[in-house]
Amino acid sequence: MKLSHAVPLIAAMISGMSITADPTKKTWDFEKDESGRIAKGFTNEVGQWEVAKDGDNHVLYQKAKNDDATFNVALVEGTSCKDIDLSVKLKAVAGEVDRGGGLVWRAKDSKKYYIARYNPLEDNFRVYKVQDGKRTQFQSAKIPGDDKWHTLRVTIVVTKIACYLDGQKYLEVEDATFPRAGMIGLWSKADAQSYFDDLTVSE
């Protein structure tokens, strides 16, 4: 193997990412990450995030049972994304106060970001901004809740945001609060214990 080909492969193995044919596309599938610890390249901002097994499959698990005012956040180190196509597979495991979770993008830190989340306990799919730790809702769609795997997807171009659940677009908003590139990540609220898998971003 030529050195020029080996470098990106080694980098991907270190960061826990999968190699794709598209150089602008990155996927974290957690298969090479050690159970019981947070995935490589991720920061445990709020909550308790660690790799776990769902059958034979490795997932990133938010397992903390926090109070209702807590937003559990894990960010991907070194990401600086602006106009993107972002997706993740989500499975709600437990939660009495809250359940489910979602995607974070254009994050400055754990208190400033956009979030789209699915909550099977409330039977809804919503998009928000979180500014200085305060959440503001843009839009909501009624979705029947269950404990199955679902795919959340978000696209953002300049100020236009579209949010999809299992391939269907439910939410579409425009906002300029966070106009610059930021980190991507994962999110749940309060005691929502959830599995996340195949986090994928394309710029």
Secondary structure, DSSP 8 states (H G I E B T S, - for coil): --HHHHHHHHHHHHHTEE--SSTTEEEE--TTS-TTS--TTEEEEES-EEEEEETTEEEEEE-----TT-EEEEEETT--BSSEEEEEEEEEEE-SS---EEEEEEEEETTEEEEEEEETTTTEEEEEEEETTEEEEEEEEE----SSEEEEEEEEETTEEEEEETTEEEEEEE--SS-S-BEEEEEEETT-EEEEEEEEEE-
